[in-house]
Amino acid sequence: MASVAASSLSARVHMVGKSVEAKSSQKVAAKPMAVVCKAEAKAEIQSSRRGVVGAFTAAAMAASAKPSLAAYGEGANVFGKAKGPTDFIPFAGEGFAVLIPSKYNPSKEIDFPGTKTRWEDNGDAVNSMVVTVTPTSKGSITDYGSPEAFISEVAFMLGKATQTFVSDSEGGFGRNRVAAAAVLDTGSVEKKGKIYYEIEMLTRTADGDEGGRHHLFSATVSGGKLYVCKHTVGDKRWFKGADKGAIGSYKSFTVA
Protein backbone atom coordinates (compact mmCIF):
# COMPACT_ATOMS: atom_id res chain seq x y z
CA MET A 1 0.00 0.00 0.00
CA ALA A 2 2.92 2.35 0.66
CA SER A 3 4.13 1.72 -2.89
CA VAL A 4 0.68 2.51 -4.26
CA ALA A 5 0.53 5.76 -2.27
CA ALA A 6 3.98 6.79 -3.47
CA SER A 7 3.13 5.97 -7.05
CA SER A 8 -0.16 7.85 -6.80
CA LEU A 9 1.55 10.91 -5.25
CA SER A 10 4.21 11.10 -7.93
CA ALA A 11 1.63 10.88 -10.68
CA ARG A 12 -1.01 13.21 -9.28
CA VAL A 13 0.09 16.37 -11.10
CA HIS A 14 0.07 14.85 -14.60
CA MET A 15 -2.68 12.30 -14.18
CA VAL A 16 -5.52 14.28 -12.71
CA GLY A 17 -8.89 12.80 -13.71
CA LYS A 18 -7.32 9.50 -14.96
CA SER A 19 -6.71 6.08 -13.51
CA VAL A 20 -3.08 5.04 -13.00
CA GLU A 21 -1.51 1.65 -12.58
CA ALA A 22 0.78 1.36 -9.59
CA LYS A 23 3.65 -1.14 -9.26
CA SER A 24 1.26 -3.45 -7.43
CA SER A 25 -0.77 -3.63 -10.66
CA GLN A 26 -3.79 -2.32 -8.76
CA LYS A 27 -5.99 0.28 -10.37
CA VAL A 28 -6.20 3.44 -8.30
CA ALA A 29 -9.17 5.75 -8.76
CA ALA A 30 -8.33 9.34 -9.66
CA LYS A 31 -10.82 10.78 -7.21
CA PRO A 32 -8.34 11.24 -4.33
CA MET A 33 -6.02 13.01 -6.72
CA ALA A 34 -8.82 15.35 -7.79
CA VAL A 35 -9.48 16.17 -4.14
CA VAL A 36 -5.83 17.05 -3.63
CA CYS A 37 -5.84 19.24 -6.70
CA LYS A 38 -9.01 21.00 -5.54
CA ALA A 39 -7.36 21.71 -2.22
CA GLU A 40 -4.38 23.16 -4.01
CA ALA A 41 -6.68 25.26 -6.20
CA LYS A 42 -8.49 26.48 -3.10
CA ALA A 43 -5.19 27.40 -1.51
CA GLU A 44 -4.23 29.32 -4.63
CA ILE A 45 -7.55 31.17 -4.59
CA GLN A 46 -7.10 32.03 -0.90
CA SER A 47 -3.56 33.17 -1.59
CA SER A 48 -4.81 35.30 -4.46
CA ARG A 49 -7.52 36.79 -2.25
CA ARG A 50 -4.98 37.58 0.44
CA GLY A 51 -2.88 39.31 -2.18
CA VAL A 52 -5.82 41.43 -3.29
CA VAL A 53 -6.73 42.33 0.30
CA GLY A 54 -3.10 43.16 1.06
CA ALA A 55 -2.86 45.38 -2.00
CA PHE A 56 -6.13 47.11 -1.09
CA THR A 57 -4.95 47.70 2.49
CA ALA A 58 -1.63 49.09 1.30
CA ALA A 59 -3.42 51.41 -1.12
CA ALA A 60 -5.76 52.61 1.62
CA MET A 61 -2.85 53.29 3.95
CA ALA A 62 -1.00 55.16 1.25
CA ALA A 63 -4.07 57.24 0.51
CA SER A 64 -4.61 58.09 4.18
CA ALA A 65 -0.96 58.73 5.01
CA LYS A 66 -0.58 62.45 5.51
CA PRO A 67 1.85 64.78 7.25
CA SER A 68 1.41 65.27 10.99
CA LEU A 69 -2.16 66.45 11.35
CA ALA A 70 -3.31 69.66 12.86
CA ALA A 71 -1.51 72.62 11.66
CA TYR A 72 -1.22 74.54 14.87
CA GLY A 73 -4.17 76.87 15.26
CA GLU A 74 -6.78 74.26 14.32
CA GLY A 75 -8.67 71.87 16.54
CA ALA A 76 -7.56 68.57 15.01
CA ASN A 77 -6.26 65.09 15.69
CA VAL A 78 -2.47 65.12 16.07
CA PHE A 79 -2.07 62.23 18.44
CA GLY A 80 -4.47 59.58 17.07
CA LYS A 81 -7.88 58.42 18.23
CA ALA A 82 -8.84 57.70 21.81
CA LYS A 83 -9.13 53.97 22.36
CA GLY A 84 -11.01 53.73 25.63
CA PRO A 85 -12.25 55.50 28.74
CA THR A 86 -8.73 56.00 30.08
CA ASP A 87 -7.39 57.53 26.88
CA PHE A 88 -7.28 61.08 25.63
CA ILE A 89 -8.77 63.38 23.02
CA PRO A 90 -6.11 65.12 20.89
CA PHE A 91 -6.55 68.87 20.53
CA ALA A 92 -4.53 71.49 18.68
CA GLY A 93 -5.05 75.16 19.37
CA GLU A 94 -3.38 78.44 18.42
CA GLY A 95 0.26 77.42 18.53
CA PHE A 96 -0.12 74.50 20.94
CA ALA A 97 -1.25 70.90 21.16
CA VAL A 98 -2.46 68.92 24.16
CA LEU A 99 -4.19 65.66 25.01
CA ILE A 100 -7.52 66.09 26.80
CA PRO A 101 -8.84 63.33 29.12
CA SER A 102 -11.52 61.52 27.10
CA LYS A 103 -14.13 62.08 29.84
CA TYR A 104 -13.83 65.86 29.49
CA ASN A 105 -16.16 68.08 27.47
CA PRO A 106 -15.50 71.59 26.08
CA SER A 107 -16.56 74.46 28.32
CA LYS A 108 -17.42 78.02 27.30
CA GLU A 109 -16.41 79.49 30.65
CA ILE A 110 -13.54 81.95 30.61
CA ASP A 111 -11.84 81.87 33.98
CA PHE A 112 -8.66 83.77 33.15
CA PRO A 113 -7.34 86.34 30.69
CA GLY A 114 -6.02 84.81 27.50
CA THR A 115 -8.11 81.62 27.79
CA LYS A 116 -7.89 79.72 24.50
CA THR A 117 -9.62 76.50 25.48
CA ARG A 118 -11.29 75.12 28.58
CA TRP A 119 -12.56 71.60 29.32
CA GLU A 120 -14.22 69.98 32.31
CA ASP A 121 -15.04 66.48 33.53
CA ASN A 122 -18.45 65.39 32.26
CA GLY A 123 -19.04 63.66 35.58
CA ASP A 124 -17.91 66.44 37.91
CA ALA A 125 -17.03 70.00 36.95
CA VAL A 126 -14.58 70.14 39.88
CA ASN A 127 -12.06 68.58 37.49
CA SER A 128 -11.11 70.92 34.67
CA MET A 129 -8.29 72.10 32.44
CA VAL A 130 -7.54 75.38 30.72
CA VAL A 131 -4.91 76.74 28.35
CA THR A 132 -4.06 80.44 28.39
CA VAL A 133 -1.86 82.43 26.03
CA THR A 134 -0.77 85.92 27.08
CA PRO A 135 1.86 88.40 25.86
CA THR A 136 5.24 88.45 27.59
CA SER A 137 8.50 90.33 27.26
CA LYS A 138 10.44 87.22 28.24
CA GLY A 139 12.38 85.27 25.65
CA SER A 140 12.27 82.02 27.64
CA ILE A 141 10.46 80.59 30.63
CA THR A 142 13.80 80.61 32.47
CA ASP A 143 13.77 84.42 32.33
CA TYR A 144 11.14 84.27 35.09
CA GLY A 145 13.70 82.68 37.38
CA SER A 146 13.31 79.25 38.97
CA PRO A 147 10.08 77.21 38.75
CA GLU A 148 9.39 78.25 42.35
CA ALA A 149 9.81 81.91 41.45
CA PHE A 150 7.49 81.47 38.46
CA ILE A 151 4.63 80.44 40.77
CA SER A 152 3.95 84.10 41.50
CA GLU A 153 3.03 84.54 37.81
CA VAL A 154 0.25 81.96 37.99
CA ALA A 155 -0.82 82.28 41.64
CA PHE A 156 -3.99 84.12 40.57
CA MET A 157 -5.07 80.91 38.79
CA LEU A 158 -5.32 79.07 42.10
CA GLY A 159 -8.56 80.88 42.93
CA LYS A 160 -9.48 82.97 45.93
CA ALA A 161 -12.14 83.05 48.60
CA THR A 162 -15.40 84.72 47.64
CA GLN A 163 -16.08 85.72 51.25
CA THR A 164 -14.10 87.23 54.09
CA PHE A 165 -14.02 85.22 57.31
CA VAL A 166 -12.75 86.17 60.72
CA SER A 167 -11.40 83.37 62.88
CA ASP A 168 -8.64 82.67 65.34
CA SER A 169 -7.79 79.29 63.85
CA GLU A 170 -10.28 77.64 61.57
CA GLY A 171 -9.50 74.09 60.57
CA GLY A 172 -5.80 74.47 61.26
CA PHE A 173 -5.40 77.64 59.17
CA GLY A 174 -3.72 80.77 60.42
CA ARG A 175 -5.63 83.66 61.95
CA ASN A 176 -8.13 85.20 59.52
CA ARG A 177 -7.06 82.80 56.79
CA VAL A 178 -9.47 80.48 55.05
CA ALA A 179 -7.19 79.04 52.39
CA ALA A 180 -3.71 77.60 52.16
CA ALA A 181 -1.53 76.48 49.26
CA ALA A 182 1.32 74.02 49.31
CA VAL A 183 3.86 73.38 46.59
CA LEU A 184 4.09 69.62 46.14
CA ASP A 185 6.54 69.43 43.26
CA THR A 186 8.39 71.61 40.74
CA GLY A 187 10.66 70.88 37.85
CA SER A 188 11.54 71.60 34.25
CA VAL A 189 11.65 69.56 31.05
CA GLU A 190 12.83 70.25 27.53
CA LYS A 191 10.67 69.52 24.48
CA LYS A 192 11.97 70.27 21.00
CA GLY A 193 14.36 72.93 22.25
CA LYS A 194 11.91 74.67 24.58
CA ILE A 195 12.07 74.60 28.37
CA TYR A 196 8.81 73.96 30.21
CA TYR A 197 8.23 74.55 33.90
CA GLU A 198 6.04 71.93 35.59
CA ILE A 199 4.46 72.65 38.96
CA GLU A 200 2.11 70.70 41.22
CA MET A 201 0.29 72.44 44.06
CA LEU A 202 -2.44 71.66 46.57
CA THR A 203 -4.85 74.27 47.87
CA ARG A 204 -7.27 73.85 50.78
CA THR A 205 -10.17 75.84 52.16
CA ALA A 206 -11.60 75.96 55.64
CA ASP A 207 -14.79 74.18 54.62
CA GLY A 208 -12.72 71.19 53.54
CA ASP A 209 -14.56 70.95 50.22
CA GLU A 210 -13.18 67.95 48.32
CA GLY A 211 -10.27 67.93 50.73
CA GLY A 212 -8.77 70.63 48.57
CA ARG A 213 -7.71 71.00 44.94
CA HIS A 214 -4.71 69.68 43.07
CA HIS A 215 -3.32 72.10 40.50
CA LEU A 216 -0.93 71.09 37.74
CA PHE A 217 0.85 73.72 35.63
CA SER A 218 2.91 73.30 32.48
CA ALA A 219 4.25 76.58 31.09
CA THR A 220 6.65 77.78 28.43
CA VAL A 221 7.45 80.88 26.37
CA SER A 222 7.41 81.05 22.58
CA GLY A 223 7.24 83.96 20.13
CA GLY A 224 6.69 86.60 22.79
CA LYS A 225 3.83 84.69 24.41
CA LEU A 226 3.48 82.84 27.70
CA TYR A 227 1.66 79.52 27.29
CA VAL A 228 0.16 77.92 30.39
CA CYS A 229 -1.72 74.62 30.64
CA LYS A 230 -3.44 74.21 34.00
CA HIS A 231 -5.33 71.23 35.41
CA THR A 232 -7.46 71.31 38.55
CA VAL A 233 -8.66 68.10 40.22
CA GLY A 234 -10.56 67.63 43.48
CA ASP A 235 -8.38 65.98 46.12
CA LYS A 236 -10.84 63.14 46.76
CA ARG A 237 -11.14 62.39 43.05
CA TRP A 238 -7.38 62.70 42.65
CA PHE A 239 -6.91 59.60 44.78
CA LYS A 240 -9.71 57.78 42.99
CA GLY A 241 -7.91 57.80 39.67
CA ALA A 242 -8.52 61.29 38.26
CA ASP A 243 -4.82 62.03 38.69
CA LYS A 244 -3.91 59.81 35.72
CA GLY A 245 -5.86 61.86 33.19
CA ALA A 246 -4.64 65.18 34.54
CA ILE A 247 -1.00 64.16 34.68
CA GLY A 248 -1.07 62.58 31.23
CA SER A 249 -2.67 65.70 29.79
CA TYR A 250 -0.39 68.34 31.24
CA LYS A 251 2.68 66.25 30.43
CA SER A 252 1.56 66.17 26.77
CA PHE A 253 1.30 69.96 26.49
CA THR A 254 3.47 71.11 23.58
CA VAL A 255 3.97 74.51 22.00
CA ALA A 256 5.03 75.08 18.40
C-alpha positions in Angstrom: 0.0 0.0 0.0 2.9 2.4 0.7 4.1 1.7 -2.9 0.7 2.5 -4.3 0.5 5.8 -2.3 4.0 6.8 -3.5 3.1 6.0 -7.1 -0.2 7.9 -6.8 1.5 10.9 -5.3 4.2 11.1 -7.9 1.6 10.9 -10.7 -1.0 13.2 -9.3 0.1 16.4 -11.1 0.1 14.8 -14.6 -2.7 12.3 -14.2 -5.5 14.3 -12.7 -8.9 12.8 -13.7 -7.3 9.5 -15.0 -6.7 6.1 -13.5 -3.1 5.0 -13.0 -1.5 1.7 -12.6 0.8 1.4 -9.6 3.7 -1.1 -9.3 1.3 -3.4 -7.4 -0.8 -3.6 -10.7 -3.8 -2.3 -8.8 -6.0 0.3 -10.4 -6.2 3.4 -8.3 -9.2 5.8 -8.8 -8.3 9.3 -9.7 -10.8 10.8 -7.2 -8.3 11.2 -4.3 -6.0 13.0 -6.7 -8.8 15.4 -7.8 -9.5 16.2 -4.1 -5.8 17.1 -3.6 -5.8 19.2 -6.7 -9.0 21.0 -5.5 -7.4 21.7 -2.2 -4.4 23.2 -4.0 -6.7 25.3 -6.2 -8.5 26.5 -3.1 -5.2 27.4 -1.5 -4.2 29.3 -4.6 -7.5 31.2 -4.6 -7.1 32.0 -0.9 -3.6 33.2 -1.6 -4.8 35.3 -4.5 -7.5 36.8 -2.2 -5.0 37.6 0.4 -2.9 39.3 -2.2 -5.8 41.4 -3.3 -6.7 42.3 0.3 -3.1 43.2 1.1 -2.9 45.4 -2.0 -6.1 47.1 -1.1 -5.0 47.7 2.5 -1.6 49.1 1.3 -3.4 51.4 -1.1 -5.8 52.6 1.6 -2.9 53.3 4.0 -1.0 55.2 1.2 -4.1 57.2 0.5 -4.6 58.1 4.2 -1.0 58.7 5.0 -0.6 62.5 5.5 1.8 64.8 7.3 1.4 65.3 11.0 -2.2 66.5 11.4 -3.3 69.7 12.9 -1.5 72.6 11.7 -1.2 74.5 14.9 -4.2 76.9 15.3 -6.8 74.3 14.3 -8.7 71.9 16.5 -7.6 68.6 15.0 -6.3 65.1 15.7 -2.5 65.1 16.1 -2.1 62.2 18.4 -4.5 59.6 17.1 -7.9 58.4 18.2 -8.8 57.7 21.8 -9.1 54.0 22.4 -11.0 53.7 25.6 -12.3 55.5 28.7 -8.7 56.0 30.1 -7.4 57.5 26.9 -7.3 61.1 25.6 -8.8 63.4 23.0 -6.1 65.1 20.9 -6.5 68.9 20.5 -4.5 71.5 18.7 -5.0 75.2 19.4 -3.4 78.4 18.4 0.3 77.4 18.5 -0.1 74.5 20.9 -1.3 70.9 21.2 -2.5 68.9 24.2 -4.2 65.7 25.0 -7.5 66.1 26.8 -8.8 63.3 29.1 -11.5 61.5 27.1 -14.1 62.1 29.8 -13.8 65.9 29.5 -16.2 68.1 27.5 -15.5 71.6 26.1 -16.6 74.5 28.3 -17.4 78.0 27.3 -16.4 79.5 30.6 -13.5 81.9 30.6 -11.8 81.9 34.0 -8.7 83.8 33.2 -7.3 86.3 30.7 -6.0 84.8 27.5 -8.1 81.6 27.8 -7.9 79.7 24.5 -9.6 76.5 25.5 -11.3 75.1 28.6 -12.6 71.6 29.3 -14.2 70.0 32.3 -15.0 66.5 33.5 -18.5 65.4 32.3 -19.0 63.7 35.6 -17.9 66.4 37.9 -17.0 70.0 36.9 -14.6 70.1 39.9 -12.1 68.6 37.5 -11.1 70.9 34.7 -8.3 72.1 32.4 -7.5 75.4 30.7 -4.9 76.7 28.4 -4.1 80.4 28.4 -1.9 82.4 26.0 -0.8 85.9 27.1 1.9 88.4 25.9 5.2 88.4 27.6 8.5 90.3 27.3 10.4 87.2 28.2 12.4 85.3 25.7 12.3 82.0 27.6 10.5 80.6 30.6 13.8 80.6 32.5 13.8 84.4 32.3 11.1 84.3 35.1 13.7 82.7 37.4 13.3 79.3 39.0 10.1 77.2 38.8 9.4 78.3 42.4 9.8 81.9 41.4 7.5 81.5 38.5 4.6 80.4 40.8 3.9 84.1 41.5 3.0 84.5 37.8 0.3 82.0 38.0 -0.8 82.3 41.6 -4.0 84.1 40.6 -5.1 80.9 38.8 -5.3 79.1 42.1 -8.6 80.9 42.9 -9.5 83.0 45.9 -12.1 83.0 48.6 -15.4 84.7 47.6 -16.1 85.7 51.2 -14.1 87.2 54.1 -14.0 85.2 57.3 -12.7 86.2 60.7 -11.4 83.4 62.9 -8.6 82.7 65.3 -7.8 79.3 63.9 -10.3 77.6 61.6 -9.5 74.1 60.6 -5.8 74.5 61.3 -5.4 77.6 59.2 -3.7 80.8 60.4 -5.6 83.7 62.0 -8.1 85.2 59.5 -7.1 82.8 56.8 -9.5 80.5 55.0 -7.2 79.0 52.4 -3.7 77.6 52.2 -1.5 76.5 49.3 1.3 74.0 49.3 3.9 73.4 46.6 4.1 69.6 46.1 6.5 69.4 43.3 8.4 71.6 40.7 10.7 70.9 37.8 11.5 71.6 34.2 11.7 69.6 31.0 12.8 70.3 27.5 10.7 69.5 24.5 12.0 70.3 21.0 14.4 72.9 22.2 11.9 74.7 24.6 12.1 74.6 28.4 8.8 74.0 30.2 8.2 74.5 33.9 6.0 71.9 35.6 4.5 72.7 39.0 2.1 70.7 41.2 0.3 72.4 44.1 -2.4 71.7 46.6 -4.9 74.3 47.9 -7.3 73.8 50.8 -10.2 75.8 52.2 -11.6 76.0 55.6 -14.8 74.2 54.6 -12.7 71.2 53.5 -14.6 70.9 50.2 -13.2 68.0 48.3 -10.3 67.9 50.7 -8.8 70.6 48.6 -7.7 71.0 44.9 -4.7 69.7 43.1 -3.3 72.1 40.5 -0.9 71.1 37.7 0.9 73.7 35.6 2.9 73.3 32.5 4.2 76.6 31.1 6.7 77.8 28.4 7.5 80.9 26.4 7.4 81.1 22.6 7.2 84.0 20.1 6.7 86.6 22.8 3.8 84.7 24.4 3.5 82.8 27.7 1.7 79.5 27.3 0.2 77.9 30.4 -1.7 74.6 30.6 -3.4 74.2 34.0 -5.3 71.2 35.4 -7.5 71.3 38.5 -8.7 68.1 40.2 -10.6 67.6 43.5 -8.4 66.0 46.1 -10.8 63.1 46.8 -11.1 62.4 43.0 -7.4 62.7 42.7 -6.9 59.6 44.8 -9.7 57.8 43.0 -7.9 57.8 39.7 -8.5 61.3 38.3 -4.8 62.0 38.7 -3.9 59.8 35.7 -5.9 61.9 33.2 -4.6 65.2 34.5 -1.0 64.2 34.7 -1.1 62.6 31.2 -2.7 65.7 29.8 -0.4 68.3 31.2 2.7 66.3 30.4 1.6 66.2 26.8 1.3 70.0 26.5 3.5 71.1 23.6 4.0 74.5 22.0 5.0 75.1 18.4 
